[in-house]
Amino acid sequence: MKHLVISTVTGSFKKFSGEAITEDDSFENAQVTFTLDVHSIDTNQEQRDEHLRNNDFFDVPTYPNITFVSTGLTKTGDDTYKLAGNLTVKDVTKPVTLDVEYGGTATDFYGNEKAGFEVSGKINRKEFGLTFHAVTEAGSIVLGDDVKLFANVQFVKEKAEVAA
């Protein structure tokens, strides 16, 4: 997000969960869900993080999570997809479309098969009820409206249970 409309402030959520459910080894049309623990926000400045947690922004006591539920994952190239879904921030749910780049699959040292993805997109914070607005004494806008989203994720393939 832009700060004073001249520089970018970054942050991350330290606690989150997610899953991708597929019918087979293809990711096309996978059902993807993510949940972010908003209290775990970290912008590398505790005072700013506390402000983001209060009712000027996320109102964590009332809305502790941000959720995403996909409505479609469409292959657009060899290793690229469009991930459509519903993003819920506070009590506002809106459709969003995110860009996905598939990094490939690999087996780790423990025999777990993993798939890696980079996800990116952009939302307007005000559309999700994050409407805090401030202006400096000199008349500069404190916060931009657009928030860039980035996620680097690995999914671990669950082993199918064998019926006895």
Salt bridges, closest charged atoms under 4 A:
ASP25 OD1 - LYS157 NZ 2.84
GLU46 OE2 - ARG53 NH1 3.13
GLU50 OE2 - ARG53 NH1 2.55
ASP56 OD2 - HIS51 NE2 2.66
ASP99 OD1 - LYS82 NZ 2.33
ASP108 OD2 - LYS114 NZ 3.42
GLU113 OE1 - LYS157 NZ 4.00
ASP145 OD1 - ARG125 NH2 3.73
ASP145 OD1 - LYS126 NZ 3.45
ASP146 OD2 - LYS122 NZ 3.99
